[in-house]
Amino acid sequence: KAKRASPGDQRRLDRYRQRLALEFPAEKLTAMGLQVASLSQEGLGQDLWEEARVRHEEIQTLLKKALAHCP
């Protein structure tokens, strides 16, 4: 069983979530994806972009799960 997070843990997790949203808002991610797609060489940077996008989603999911354990 997972224990409940403390209020301090919750504040820290909220700050991480907010920082992620501020540094990588959906609009910025979309623009970055379009830039990668417009590169002249086929596939240049596409793998790296896809990995970054997947990691971003994973981090968001982990933060949401962790926050679910907060009071």
Secondary structure, DSSP 8 states (H G I E B T S, - for coil): ------HHHHHHHHHHHHHHHHHS-HHHHHHHHHHHHT-SSTTTTHHHHHHHHHHHHHHHHHHHHHHTT--
